[in-house]
Amino acid sequence: MQSMPSRRHVIADNIRNKISTGRIKTGERLPSEAQLASSYAVSTPTLRSALAVLQSEGLVEKIHGKGNFVRYPRRRITYVGGACTLRTEPSPESALRVSIRTTNLQAHGQLMGLLGVSASSPLTEYLCLSHEGKSPHSLARIYVPRDLSPADVPTESHCCKSVEAKLAELRPPLAEVRERVCARPPTPEEAATLRISSALAVLAITRVAADSTGRVVEAALLVLPGDRAEAFFTTHRMTDERTSRG
């Protein structure tokens, strides 16, 4: 016998229907959680559980101190493996912009292993947070040895490519790029920064680039919300010369 849907799913279905039919508009703030709980005659925890379902689907986002809002449709993100680039679908609603924060720091913990450097080695971190309109879109932390850090990286850009172009000015040609991709829950900081539910998986990409001497010249940690991201890799197989001649 089919079980009855839980109260939270009934509420989520009702709000979802209102969004899809336009009764609640994109960008509109939902009634307060207390008001919604009262109107659906449920407890606040049950109401929040229903909202969490909609947040995990990317329909609703919770902005701290302001409330819950119907999200604008998010453009898709494609990470192109090997090329080390992000591609996004064009969106007529809003332009994508990237805010960049530059911080000088010393190597510690995970960074020591990624860059193959000793503790306290001077590094520069570029924290790149992309926005679509007023909503966060994706997050990247790029680390380079201090001697390869350009001084004129902009604080804001329209894409990540301009940051990569600046970093490429000082570093030697890349000989090897290693990439690791995994799906995992966001950390509390990532969930708050990207305004996503802690129940929504993110695509986490760790990229390490080395020059011909084997020196790691860049390490990047990318976090892409799973409701809009995919990774794309192409493998070119070399035909054995002897086989091709035969």
N, C-alpha and C positions, 0 to 999 in steps of 0.2 A: 504494500500500500504506500502510495506517495505521501511523504510527510508535508505538513503545512509549512509555508514559508515563514521564517522568523519575522518578528516585528520589525527588526532593523532593516531587513530586506524589503518589507512592504513599504516602509518609509522611503528607503533609497529608490525603489521603483517609482513611487509617487513623485518625488522631487525630480528624478531623471526624466519622467514623462513631461513634467512642466517645463523643463529646460528644452527638451527636444521639440515641443510644440510651440515654443516661444513665449509661454506664459511667464517664464522667468528669463530675462534677456541676458545675453552674453555681457560680462562685465558688471552685472547687477549684484548688489550685496544681498545675501539671504537675510531673512529675519534673524534676530539673535537666537542663540541656542536655547535660552530660557523660553522665548516665545514659541520656537518650533516644538520644543518638548511639551509645552502646554497645549498647543494646537493638535498634536498627535496623541496627547494623553499618555505620554511615556516619561520615564525618568531621564535625567540629563545624560547619564552614561549610555543608555540605549540610543538616544538621539545622536550622541557623538560617534557611536559605533556605526550608525547609518551614514553619517557624514564621511566617516573614514572609508566606507565602501566607495562613495563617489569621488573622494580624493584619490584613492588608488586607481580609479579609472581615468583620472585626469580631467574630470568634469568640474570639480570644485577645488579651490585652493583656499587655505586658511592663512590670513595675513595677521601676524601677531599684533594685538592691540586694536585691530580694525574689524575683524570678523571673517566670515566665509563669503567668498565671491565665486560666481560662475566664471570659469576660465574661458579665455579666447582659445580657439583651436590652435594647437601648437604645431609649428612646422616640423617636419621630420629631419632627423640628423643622421647622416651616414658617415661613419668613420672609415676612411679608405686606408687599409693596411698597407704598409710599405711606403706609400706616398706620404703617410703621416699627416693627413689633412682631414678636416671636417667639411662636409658638404651639407648644405641645408636647402630645403625646398623654398623657392621664392614665395613670399607672402605679401599680398597687396595691402593687408590690414596695417602692418607695422614693420618698420625697418629693424634689422638686427644690429645692435651695437655692443661693443666689448669694452668694459672698464678694466683697466690694468693697474695693479698696485705692485710697486717694486720694493723689495725688502732685502737688505744685506744681512746675512746670517752666517753661522758656523755649522759645519756638518755635524750631525748627530743621528743616532738611531738608524732608521731605515735609509736615510740619505747616504750614510757612509757606505752601506752595501751597494746601493744603486749606482753611485758614482765612483766607487772603488777608491775612496779617499780616507784619510785618517781623521780622527776626531778633531773638531775645531778648524778644519780646513775652510778657508773663506769661500762662500757661495753667494749667489744672488737668486732670489726667488721672484718669479713673475706670476702673480695671482690674476688669472684672467676669468672674469665672470661676464658671460654674455647675457644680454637682455633682449627680449622681444616686447616692445612697448615698455610697460612698467614691470613685467614679470620676468624673473630669472629663467634662463634657457639652458645653460650648461656651464660647467666649472672645470678649469684646468689650472694646475700648478706646475710651472716649468722651472727647473733648477739647472744652473750652469756654473762652472767654476768662475770665480770672480774675475780672473784675467781674460775671460772670454765674454764678459758682460758689457754690452754697449751702454753708453751713457745717455743716449737720446731716445729711449723707448717711449712712445706716447702714453699718456694716461688714459686715453680713450681712442677707440678705433671702430671701424665698421666691420672688421673681420679679424680672425686670428692670423691670417696670412701675413699681415703687415708686421705682426710681432715676430713671426718666424723669419721673415725677410731680414729684420734687424739683427736677430740672433745669428743668422747665417753670414753676416758681414765679417765677423771676427773669427769664427771657428773655421778650422780646416775642413776639407771635403769629408763627407761621411763615408765610411767604408762598411759599416754594419749597423743595422737597426734591429733591436730585439723588442718584440711586443708581446705582452701577456694580457689576455682579455678574460674577465670573469663577471658573472652576475652575482650581486650580493645586496643585502639591505643597506641603505644609506646610514652613515654615522649620524648622530643627533645634529652635529654641526652642518653636515651636508644637507640633511632634510630641512633644516631651518634656512640655510642659505638659498636653496633651490625652491623653497616653499612647496615641498612635496610631502606626501604621507610617508611615515616611517615604514609602512607596509608595502610601499612601491619599490620594487627592485631597481637598482641602477646598473648600468653597464660601466664597469671600472676598467680602464685601460692603463697599463704601465708601459711606458715606452722608454727605452734606453738606447742612445745613439753614440757610437764610437768612431774615432778616426782610424787611419791606416796603421797607426802605432798601437792601437788597442786602447788608447785613452778615452774614457767616457767624457764626451763634451756636452751632453745634455741628457737630463732625465725628466720625464713628464708624467704627471699623474692626472688623468682625465676622468671626470665623473659625468656621465650622460644619463638623464632620467630614462628608465626603461619603457615608459609609455610612448616614446617618440624616437628611440635610437636603434640603430643596427650597425653592425660592423661588416665590411666587405673586403675580402682578400682575393687576390688573383695570383696563382702560381704558374710561372713559366717554366716548363720542363725542357731541359736541353737534350736534344737527341744525340746519342753517342756518335761521334764522327765516323767511327769504323762501320757502325750499322748503316749510316746514311750513304756511305760510299758503296756498301755491298748492295 
